[in-house]
Amino acid sequence: MTPIDKAAQTELEAAAFRRLLEHLRQRPDVQNIDLMTMAGFCRNCLANWYGDAAKATGLAMTKDEARKMVYGMSYDDWKAKYQPESTPAQASAFDKTALDSH
């Protein structure tokens, strides 16, 4: 592997993050509960991490602002447009995953 400097590494990480966000925006059929069950994180986790990073650099950012960065729209709009109620199977799988991780 070609050595890269810190600035190039940061740019690559930022590009990968932007691509992940775009991918998730193109796949609203993938529900957050399924992401949590299968991957251990979801869009809300990404928004929380984004907000934490902003705060760590001294930028004030609300939870709603961070979620808008991840969802590409307000969280309420996204939920109304794309998020159905969880099925019993989804809830059961999520509960099992949550229990297994503790």
C-alpha positions, 0 to 999 in steps of 0.5 A: 500500500502506498503511504498516505499522509494524515490529510489524504487519509482524512479526505478518503475517510470523508469521501467514504462517509459521504458515499455511505450516506448517499447509499443509505439515502438511496436505500430507504427500504432498509429500515433502521431496526434491520440495520441495528439488528444486522450491523449494530448501528443505524442512521441515528447512530451515524447522526449521533456520531456526526454530532459528537464529532461536531461538538468535539471540534467546538461546533454547536449542532443539535440532534435534529441538525445532525440527523438532517445531515445523515437523512438528507431531510428532517427525521420527521419527514423521513419517518413519515415517508419511509419508516413503517411500524416495526413488524413483530419479527423485526422487534423480536430480532432487535430484542434478541440482538440487544440482549446478546450484546449485553 
